[in-house]
Amino acid sequence: MSTQTLLVELGTEELPPKALKSLGLAFRDGVVAGLAQRELGHGEVRWFATPRRLAVLIAEVQERAADREVELLGPPADRARDADGAWTPAAAGFAKKQGVAPEELQVIDTPKGARVGLRRVEAGVTASESLNSIIHEAIAGLPIPKRMRWGDSRVEFVRPVHWVVSMLGSEAGHGEILGLPSGNTTRGHRFHWPHDIVLARPEDYESALAEARVIASFEERQRSIREQVEVEASALGATAVIDDDLLDEVTGLVEWPVALTGGFEERFLEVPQEALVSSMKEHQKYFHVVDGQGRLLPNFITLSNIESKDPVQVIAGNERVIRPRLSDAAFFYETDRKTPLAARVEKLQSIVFQQKLGTLGDKTQRVSALAGALATRIGASAEQAQRAALLAKTDLVTEMVLEFPDMQGIAGAYYAANDGEPADVASALAQQYWPRFAGDRLPESGVACALGLADRLDTLVGIFGIGQPPTGSKDPFALRRASLAVLRIIVEKGLDLDLRECLQLAAAGYADGTLADGTGEQVLEYMIERFRAWYEEENIPVEVFKAVAARQLSRPLDIQRRVYAVHAFSQLPEAAALAAANKRVSNILDKAEEGAGTEPVDPQLLNEPAEKALFDTLDALSATAQQHLSAGAYEEALACLAGLREPVDRFFDDVMVNAEDDKLRRNRLGLLKQLRDQFLEVADISQLVVAK
């Protein structure tokens, strides 16, 4: 079957740089999906994305899909003719719909019996005829939150479209796309090559653009940028800090990248490093450089989109642009340090946290009291935790944070140190927001942990308490992230905190009537449920978590240890049988009469060898298991109890639990309850589903 190379390109005005990579990948996936839907096979797929284009190049696309036999089924065969042998209306109507005479219908055997119908061969679709539809479907599927119109056209896209390339081999043009005729004409670099480029064949695409000063491949352009930045930094004897998100964004800003190094006055290095980096990274898209000790150097690396004949002028222009930004940061820093953070606390009363929950000043007072209480429980300084909480949000009213929002917390730490606050208090102001995202670092000191926990718990209790929990994809107060942060801090820092108690303390900070009844339990249930996704990411089966969650525990660190213990137990060869036995025990006890099984087991009533063996083994293992449980060694306790498998199996094989004798029955139920309770000390292992 003959094949051709396919090229599709959308030429646009400058696309959003932060979204360029996702748009390029989505366009590729859309075109590939369109071919697959039409059963058009193909070879290697390459995607391209620059500020002015999205493109896909696919090798060996089948010109025509294979013919296929289709089976069209009509009414049951026994209802196709009437008693006189004439065609019934159902059969005649089916034949007419298919454009054939009833006599052409065949009897086709199906799993549901014989039916009349047709078998025919349908010709495969052609790539050429399908291409326009494939491109339109791919465009419709792009992740564009808001589309725009331009000129007097009703066409909508993320940016105005100026040309469209559609080529299948040497054949160009496959109808109108986004209001423009498609063809084989693309364009080069806006400044280096402001001319049309007529392509003779799709395979020439990348080389023709390279000659026109466009590196079409997003990935190759990104590699070139990284290499150039590293070379420029090496020339300074420094290391470039290449943030992945910034690298993606810069790759989306240039078609012909040229790295240039600029500098700024060393006096600006007296300003907090983070503010300088923010100015360079967020506003100018510069890469900053550091020395061997990680200290910021007075240089930056920028990417130009042109190969200038006078790069010195380009560098000078960038230096002129960054200087006012750095001067602003220096001015704000000097101005802010003249007013202590403690003097700014009163200003928080003018900032609304949430209409029903009061101001940031109100929140500060609640968090301060809660942080002190939590600090006491984790062995940190309650006084310093309260002080840190009192100052935690004061940098929100500084000039630095008003100008550079990402300095929140960081600026507070610098200003607290300048004010002479204790080191743990100052560092806690920055660390209160850790972790900011999945996998981010955790607060380091106990004071910072107490503050971070108190701030998030106050928010969780408050927002749930006024009836605004997360719903679906809506989570305006980032309560999911806050919940996971609390769990991570408690578990990974080894803090033996009772989450129920912590939530009760948080709720107590609100005035009576502010929060709905039962808020603490609602938040607790929500937070513990966050563990489910946590363990899924660790490839721990959900049944393991459910086994522990059935205990309705509220100490995250304890839950973590139990989950790991149950997961380890589930891998033992005895686990499947014991999980099934516990399930059986639970069912028996649930169906037993009220009060049955609650009496202590009477050894004198054990008259079957199997029940005696179970009692003796359980008695022997319980003491050892209890020692492990007392030490919190859940894995060892369950490993010990795994020795019950054989006597449990024998018990169910040889003993009739529901004996006619009431005393025997109740004694045996008591033995089973003792068995179940022993496992329940760790988890409800009857919840496990273990492959045999």
C-alpha positions in Angstrom: 0.0 0.0 0.0 1.5 3.4 -1.0 2.3 6.0 1.6 3.2 9.7 1.7 4.7 12.1 4.2 2.1 14.4 5.8 2.8 18.0 6.9 0.4 20.3 8.6 1.3 23.7 9.9 -0.7 26.6 11.4 1.0 29.9 11.0 0.0 32.5 13.6 0.8 35.6 15.4 2.9 35.1 18.5 1.4 32.3 20.6 1.3 32.4 24.4 4.8 31.2 25.4 3.8 29.4 28.6 1.2 27.3 26.7 3.3 26.7 23.5 4.6 23.3 24.5 1.2 21.9 25.6 -0.4 23.3 22.4 2.2 21.7 20.2 1.8 18.3 21.9 -1.9 18.5 21.8 -2.0 19.4 18.1 0.3 16.4 17.4 -2.0 14.1 19.4 -5.1 15.4 17.7 -3.7 14.7 14.2 -2.5 11.3 15.2 -5.8 10.4 16.8 -7.6 11.5 13.6 -5.5 9.2 11.5 -6.1 6.3 13.9 -9.8 6.9 13.9 -9.9 6.5 10.2 -7.5 3.4 10.3 -4.8 5.3 8.4 -1.5 3.8 9.4 1.7 5.8 9.6 5.3 5.9 10.6 7.4 8.3 12.7 5.6 11.4 14.2 7.4 14.7 14.8 5.9 17.8 16.3 7.1 21.4 16.0 6.1 24.6 17.9 7.6 28.1 17.7 6.1 31.4 18.7 4.6 31.7 15.2 3.6 28.1 14.3 2.3 24.7 15.3 3.2 21.9 13.0 3.1 18.1 12.7 5.2 16.0 10.3 4.2 12.3 9.9 6.1 9.8 7.8 4.6 7.0 5.8 0.9 7.9 6.1 -1.2 5.4 4.2 -2.9 7.1 1.2 -5.9 4.9 1.7 -7.2 2.8 4.6 -7.7 -0.9 3.9 -11.1 -2.0 2.7 -13.2 -3.7 5.4 -16.1 -6.1 5.4 -19.1 -4.9 7.3 -22.0 -6.9 8.5 -25.4 -5.2 8.6 -28.0 -7.0 10.5 -31.8 -6.8 10.0 -34.7 -8.6 11.7 -34.6 -12.2 13.0 -34.7 -14.7 10.1 -37.9 -16.3 11.4 -39.7 -12.9 11.2 -38.4 -12.0 7.7 -41.2 -13.8 5.8 -44.9 -14.3 6.7 -46.8 -17.6 6.6 -47.3 -17.2 2.9 -43.6 -16.8 2.3 -43.9 -13.1 1.4 -41.4 -10.6 2.8 -42.5 -9.0 6.0 -42.6 -5.1 6.3 -39.6 -5.3 8.7 -37.4 -7.2 6.2 -38.6 -5.2 3.2 -38.0 -1.9 5.1 -34.5 -3.0 6.1 -33.7 -4.0 2.4 -35.0 -0.6 1.2 -32.9 1.3 3.7 -29.8 -0.5 2.5 -30.7 0.1 -1.2 -31.1 -3.5 -2.2 -34.0 -5.9 -3.1 -35.2 -8.2 -0.3 -34.0 -11.2 -2.4 -30.4 -10.0 -1.9 -30.6 -10.4 1.9 -28.7 -13.2 3.4 -29.3 -15.3 6.5 -26.5 -14.6 9.0 -25.9 -16.7 12.1 -25.3 -14.6 15.3 -24.9 -15.5 19.0 -28.5 -14.4 19.4 -29.8 -16.5 16.5 -30.2 -16.3 12.8 -31.0 -12.9 11.3 -31.3 -11.6 7.8 -28.8 -9.0 6.7 -26.0 -8.0 4.3 -22.3 -8.5 4.1 -20.6 -5.9 2.0 -17.1 -4.5 1.6 -16.7 -0.8 2.4 -13.9 1.0 0.7 -11.3 2.5 3.1 -11.2 6.3 3.4 -8.4 8.2 1.6 -6.0 10.4 3.6 -6.4 13.2 1.1 -10.2 13.4 1.5 -10.0 13.0 5.3 -7.3 15.5 6.0 -9.4 18.6 6.2 -11.7 17.0 8.8 -8.7 15.6 10.7 -7.1 19.1 11.0 -10.4 20.7 12.1 -10.9 18.0 14.8 -7.3 18.5 16.0 -7.8 22.3 16.2 -11.1 21.9 18.1 -9.4 19.6 20.6 -6.6 22.1 21.5 -6.5 23.2 25.2 -7.4 26.8 24.6 -9.4 28.3 27.5 -10.3 31.5 25.6 -10.3 31.9 21.9 -10.2 35.2 20.0 -11.5 36.6 16.7 -9.7 39.0 14.4 -10.7 41.3 11.6 -14.3 40.7 10.3 -13.9 36.9 10.4 -16.1 34.7 12.6 -13.2 32.2 12.9 -11.8 31.7 16.4 -8.3 30.6 17.6 -5.9 31.4 20.3 -4.1 33.9 18.1 -4.8 35.3 14.6 -3.9 32.8 11.9 -2.1 34.0 8.8 -1.2 30.9 6.8 -1.9 27.1 6.8 0.2 24.4 5.2 -1.4 21.1 4.4 0.7 18.7 2.3 0.4 14.9 1.6 3.5 14.2 -0.4 3.7 16.7 -3.2 -0.1 17.2 -3.1 -0.8 20.6 -1.4 -4.0 22.2 -0.3 -6.9 20.3 1.4 -9.6 22.9 1.6 -10.1 25.9 3.8 -8.9 25.8 7.4 -9.6 28.6 9.9 -10.9 30.8 7.1 -7.7 30.4 5.0 -6.9 28.2 2.0 -4.4 25.6 2.9 -1.3 25.1 0.7 2.4 24.6 0.7 3.6 28.1 1.6 5.2 28.8 5.0 7.2 31.7 6.4 10.6 32.2 8.0 11.9 34.3 10.8 9.9 37.6 11.2 13.0 39.7 10.8 15.8 37.6 9.4 13.6 36.1 6.6 10.4 38.0 6.1 9.5 36.1 2.9 7.3 33.2 1.8 8.8 29.8 1.6 7.3 27.4 -1.0 7.8 23.8 0.0 8.3 21.2 -2.7 7.7 18.3 -0.3 7.0 17.9 3.4 10.5 16.4 4.1 12.0 19.8 3.3 10.1 21.6 6.1 12.7 21.6 8.9 15.7 22.3 6.7 13.9 25.1 4.8 13.0 26.8 8.1 16.5 26.4 9.5 17.8 28.2 6.4 15.2 30.9 7.1 16.5 31.3 10.7 13.8 29.2 12.4 14.6 26.2 14.6 11.2 24.6 14.2 11.6 21.8 16.7 10.6 22.9 20.3 12.9 20.2 21.7 15.9 21.1 19.6 15.5 24.8 20.2 15.3 24.1 24.0 18.5 22.0 23.8 20.2 24.8 21.9 19.1 27.4 24.6 20.3 25.2 27.5 23.7 24.7 25.8 24.2 28.3 25.0 23.2 29.5 28.5 25.7 27.0 30.0 28.5 28.2 27.7 27.8 31.8 28.6 27.8 31.0 32.3 31.0 29.0 31.9 32.7 32.0 30.4 32.0 33.8 33.6 33.3 30.9 35.7 29.8 30.6 37.1 26.8 28.2 37.0 23.5 29.2 35.3 20.4 28.3 37.3 18.1 26.9 34.6 14.5 26.6 35.9 12.5 24.1 33.8 9.4 26.3 33.6 11.4 29.4 32.6 13.3 27.3 30.0 9.9 26.2 28.5 8.7 29.8 28.5 11.9 31.2 26.9 11.8 28.4 24.3 8.3 29.6 23.5 9.5 33.2 23.0 12.2 32.7 20.3 12.6 31.1 17.0 16.3 31.7 16.5 17.8 31.8 20.0 21.0 33.7 20.7 22.3 33.8 24.3 23.8 37.1 25.5 25.3 37.9 28.9 24.6 41.2 30.7 25.4 42.6 34.1 24.2 45.0 36.8 25.9 46.9 39.6 27.2 44.9 42.6 25.4 47.3 45.0 22.2 45.5 44.2 23.5 42.3 45.7 22.7 43.8 49.1 19.0 43.3 48.3 17.6 39.8 49.2 18.7 37.5 46.4 15.2 36.2 45.9 13.9 39.6 45.0 16.6 40.1 42.4 16.0 36.6 40.9 12.2 37.4 40.8 12.9 40.6 38.9 15.1 38.9 36.4 13.1 35.7 36.0 9.5 36.8 36.2 9.7 40.2 34.5 12.6 39.9 32.1 12.9 36.1 31.5 16.6 36.2 32.3 18.6 33.2 33.7 20.6 34.2 36.8 24.0 32.8 37.6 25.7 31.8 40.9 29.2 31.1 42.1 30.5 27.9 43.5 28.8 28.6 46.9 25.4 29.3 45.3 25.7 33.1 45.8 24.1 35.3 43.2 26.5 37.1 40.8 25.8 40.5 39.2 25.2 39.0 35.8 22.3 37.6 33.8 21.9 35.6 30.6 19.1 36.6 28.2 17.9 35.0 24.9 17.6 37.3 21.9 15.4 36.3 19.0 17.7 37.8 16.4 21.4 37.4 15.5 22.4 41.0 15.9 25.2 42.6 14.0 25.9 44.7 17.2 25.1 42.4 20.2 26.7 45.0 22.5 23.7 47.3 21.9 21.3 44.4 22.6 23.0 43.7 25.9 23.1 47.4 26.8 19.3 47.6 26.1 18.6 44.7 28.4 20.8 46.2 31.2 18.9 49.5 30.9 15.6 47.6 31.3 16.6 45.6 34.3 18.2 48.4 36.2 15.0 50.2 37.2 13.5 47.0 38.4 16.5 46.3 40.6 16.5 49.9 41.8 12.8 49.5 42.8 13.7 46.3 44.7 16.5 48.1 46.5 14.3 51.0 47.4 11.5 48.9 48.7 14.0 46.9 50.8 15.5 50.0 52.4 12.1 51.6 53.0 10.6 48.5 54.5 13.4 47.9 57.0 12.7 51.2 58.6 9.5 49.9 60.1 9.6 46.8 62.3 7.3 43.9 61.4 5.7 44.2 64.9 4.6 47.7 64.1 2.7 46.4 61.0 0.5 43.9 62.9 -2.3 46.5 63.4 -2.6 46.9 59.6 -3.7 43.3 59.2 -7.1 44.3 60.8 -7.9 46.2 57.5 -7.4 43.1 55.3 -10.3 40.7 55.0 -9.4 37.1 55.2 -12.9 35.8 54.5 -16.1 37.8 55.0 -17.6 35.3 57.6 -14.3 34.6 59.2 -13.0 38.1 59.8 -9.8 39.8 59.0 -6.2 38.7 58.7 -5.7 40.3 62.1 -8.4 38.0 63.5 -6.7 35.0 61.9 -3.3 36.1 63.2 -4.6 36.0 66.8 -6.2 32.5 66.3 -3.1 31.1 64.6 -0.8 32.5 67.3 -2.7 30.7 70.1 -2.9 27.5 68.1 0.8 27.6 67.1 1.7 27.9 70.7 -0.4 24.9 71.7 1.0 22.8 68.9 4.6 23.8 69.7 4.1 22.6 73.2 2.9 19.2 71.9 5.9 18.7 69.5 8.6 19.9 71.9 9.2 23.4 70.3 9.2 26.8 72.0 5.6 27.9 72.4 6.7 31.5 72.9 8.6 31.6 69.7 5.8 29.9 67.8 3.3 32.5 69.0 5.7 35.3 68.1 6.3 33.8 64.6 2.5 33.5 64.1 2.0 37.1 65.2 4.4 38.3 62.6 3.7 35.7 59.9 1.4 37.8 57.6 2.9 41.3 58.3 5.1 41.2 55.2 1.9 41.3 53.1 1.7 45.0 53.9 5.3 45.8 52.9 6.3 47.5 49.7 8.4 44.6 48.7 5.6 42.0 48.7 3.1 44.4 47.2 5.5 44.7 44.2 6.9 41.2 44.2 4.1 38.8 45.5 6.3 35.8 45.3 8.5 37.3 48.1 5.7 36.6 50.6 7.3 34.9 53.6 10.8 35.3 52.2 10.7 39.1 52.7 9.3 38.6 56.2 12.2 36.4 57.1 14.7 39.0 56.1 12.9 41.8 57.9 12.5 39.7 61.1 16.2 39.1 61.1 16.8 42.8 60.6 14.5 43.5 63.5 16.5 41.2 65.8 13.9 38.5 66.1 15.2 35.0 67.2 16.6 33.0 64.3 13.8 30.3 64.5 11.2 33.0 64.5 12.7 34.7 61.4 13.2 31.4 59.5 9.6 30.3 60.3 8.2 33.2 58.4 9.6 31.9 55.2 9.1 28.2 56.0 5.4 28.6 57.0 4.5 28.2 53.3 6.6 25.0 52.9 5.7 22.7 51.2 4.3 24.9 48.4 3.7 21.9 46.1 4.0 18.1 45.9 7.5 17.0 46.7 8.6 20.5 48.0 10.8 20.8 51.1 9.2 20.8 54.6 9.7 23.3 57.4 12.9 22.6 59.2 12.4 23.8 62.8 9.8 22.9 65.3 8.6 26.5 65.4 8.2 26.6 61.7 6.3 23.3 61.7 3.9 24.6 64.5 3.3 27.8 62.5 2.7 26.0 59.2 0.3 23.5 60.8 -1.6 26.1 62.7 -2.1 28.4 59.7 -3.5 25.6 57.5 -5.6 24.0 60.2 -7.2 27.3 61.0 -8.1 27.8 57.3 -9.4 24.2 56.9 -11.6 24.5 60.0 -12.9 27.9 59.1 -13.7 27.3 55.5 -15.4 23.9 56.2 -17.2 25.5 59.1 -18.9 28.1 57.0 -20.0 25.4 54.5 -17.5 26.0 51.7 -15.6 22.7 51.3 -13.9 21.8 48.0 -16.4 20.6 45.4 -15.3 18.8 42.2 -12.5 20.8 40.6 -13.3 24.0 42.6 -11.0 24.6 45.6 -10.5 28.4 45.8 -8.8 28.2 49.3 -6.5 25.3 48.2 -7.8 23.1 51.0 -6.6 19.9 49.2 -3.1 21.2 49.1 -3.3 22.4 52.7 -4.5 19.0 53.9 -1.7 17.1 52.2 0.8 19.7 53.5 -0.4 19.0 57.1 -0.2 15.3 56.6 3.3 15.5 55.1 4.6 17.7 57.9 3.2 15.4 60.6 4.3 12.2 59.0 7.6 13.1 57.5 8.7 15.1 60.4 7.7 12.3 62.8 5.3 14.4 64.8 3.0 12.2 67.0 0.0 14.6 66.9 -3.6 13.6 67.2 -5.3 15.4 64.3 -8.7 15.3 65.9 -7.3 17.1 68.9 -5.5 19.6 66.7 -8.8 20.4 64.8 -10.6 20.8 68.1 -8.0 23.3 69.2 -8.3 25.1 65.9 -12.1 25.3 66.1 -11.9 26.6 69.7 -10.2 29.7 68.3 -13.4 30.8 66.6 -16.3 32.6 68.3 -19.3 30.6 69.3 -21.7 30.2 66.4 -19.2 30.9 63.7 -18.6 27.2 62.7 -21.3 24.6 62.0 -21.7 21.7 64.5 -19.4 18.7 63.7 -16.9 20.8 61.6 -13.9 19.1 63.3 -15.1 15.6 62.4 -16.0 16.7 58.9 -12.5 18.1 58.3 -10.9 15.1 59.9 -12.7 12.7 57.6 -11.7 14.8 54.6 -8.1 15.0 55.6 -7.7 11.3 56.3 -9.2 10.5 52.9 -6.3 12.5 51.4 -4.1 9.6 52.4 -5.8 7.4 49.8 -4.2 9.3 46.9 -0.9 9.5 48.8 -0.7 5.7 49.0 -1.9 5.2 45.5 1.2 7.1 44.4 3.3 4.7 46.4 1.6 1.8 44.7 0.0 0.6 47.9 -3.4 -1.0 47.1 -6.4 0.9 48.3 -7.6 -2.1 50.2 -4.6 -1.7 52.5 -5.5 1.9 53.3 -9.2 0.8 53.8 -8.1 -1.8 56.3 -6.4 0.8 58.4 -9.0 3.5 57.8 -11.7 1.1 59.2 -10.2 1.7 62.6 -11.2 5.4 62.4 -7.8 6.6 63.7 -6.8 10.2 63.9 -3.0 10.1 64.4 -1.4 10.5 60.9 2.0 9.2 61.9 0.4 6.1 63.5 -1.8 5.6 60.4 1.3 5.7 58.2 3.1 3.0 60.3 0.0 0.8 60.3 -0.5 1.1 56.5 3.1 0.1 55.9 2.7 -2.8 58.3 -0.5 -4.1 56.7 1.1 -3.7 53.2 4.0 -5.8 54.3 1.6 -8.3 55.9 -0.4 -8.5 52.6 2.7 -9.8 50.9 3.0 -12.8 53.3 1.8 -16.3 52.0 -0.5 -16.5 55.1 -2.2 -13.2 54.3 -4.9 -14.4 51.9 -6.2 -17.1 54.1 -6.2 -15.0 57.3 -7.9 -12.1 55.5 -10.6 -14.4 54.2 -10.9 -16.0 57.7 -11.3 -12.5 59.3 -14.0 -11.7 56.7 -15.8 -14.9 57.6 -15.4 -14.2 61.3 -16.9 -10.7 60.8 -19.9 -12.1 59.0 -20.5 -14.7 61.7 -20.3 -12.2 64.5 -22.5 -9.7 62.7 -25.2 -12.3 62.3 -25.0 -13.6 65.9 -27.5 -12.6 68.5 -26.9 -9.5 70.5 -24.3 -9.9 73.2 -23.0 -13.2 71.8 -19.2 -13.6 71.9 -18.7 -10.9 74.6 -18.0 -13.3 77.4 -14.5 -14.5 78.1 -13.6 -17.8 76.5 -14.0 -20.7 78.9 -11.2 -23.3 78.2 -13.3 -26.0 79.9 -15.9 -25.7 77.1 -13.4 -26.3 74.3 -14.0 -29.9 73.4 -12.8 -30.1 69.8 -9.1 -30.5 69.1 -9.2 -27.7 66.5 -10.7 -25.1 68.8 -8.3 -26.0 71.5 -5.4 -25.6 69.1 -6.7 -22.2 68.0 -7.1 -21.1 71.6 -3.7 -22.3 72.7 -1.9 -20.7 69.7 -3.8 -17.5 70.0 -3.0 -17.4 73.7 0.7 -18.1 73.0 1.1 -15.5 70.2 -1.0 -12.8 71.8 1.6 -12.0 74.5 4.3 -11.5 71.9 2.1 -9.6 69.6 1.0 -7.3 72.5 4.7 -6.5 73.2 5.2 -5.5 69.6 2.0 -3.4 69.6 3.0 -1.6 72.8 6.2 -0.6 71.0 4.3 0.5 67.9 5.9 -2.3 65.9 2.9 -3.2 63.9 4.7 -5.0 61.2 6.3 -7.4 63.7 2.9 -7.9 65.4 1.2 -8.9 62.2 4.1 -11.1 61.3 3.7 -12.8 64.6 -0.1 -13.3 64.1 0.5 -14.8 60.7 1.3 -18.0 62.7 -2.4 -18.3 63.3 -3.1 -19.4 59.7 -3.0 -23.2 60.2 -5.0 -23.4 63.4 -7.6 -20.9 62.0 -7.9 -23.1 58.8 -8.3 -26.2 60.9 -10.9 -24.5 63.1 -13.2 -23.7 60.2 -12.7 -27.1 58.7 -13.4 -29.1 61.9 -15.6 -27.0 64.2 -19.3 -26.1 63.9 -19.5 -22.6 65.3 -23.3 -22.4 65.5 -23.6 -25.5 67.7 -27.0 -26.3 69.1 -25.6 -26.1 72.6 -26.0 -22.4 73.6 -22.9 -22.4 75.8 -20.7 -24.1 73.2 -22.0 -21.6 70.5 -21.4 -18.6 72.6 -18.0 -19.8 73.7 -16.9 -20.4 70.1 -18.2 -17.0 69.1 -16.1 -15.5 72.0 -13.0 -17.3 70.6 -13.7 -15.9 67.2 -14.2 -12.4 68.6 -10.9 -12.7 70.5 -9.2 -13.7 67.2 -10.7 -10.7 65.3 -9.9 -8.3 68.1 -6.3 -9.3 68.1 -6.0 -8.3 64.4 -8.1 -5.2 64.9 -5.4 -3.9 67.3 -3.6 -3.1 64.0 -6.3 -3.0 61.2 -9.3 -4.7 59.9 -7.5 -7.1 57.6 -10.9 -8.5 56.4 -10.8 -5.5 54.1 -7.8 -6.9 52.3 -8.1 -8.4 48.8 -5.0 -10.4 48.4 -4.2 -12.4 45.2 -3.7 -16.1 46.0 
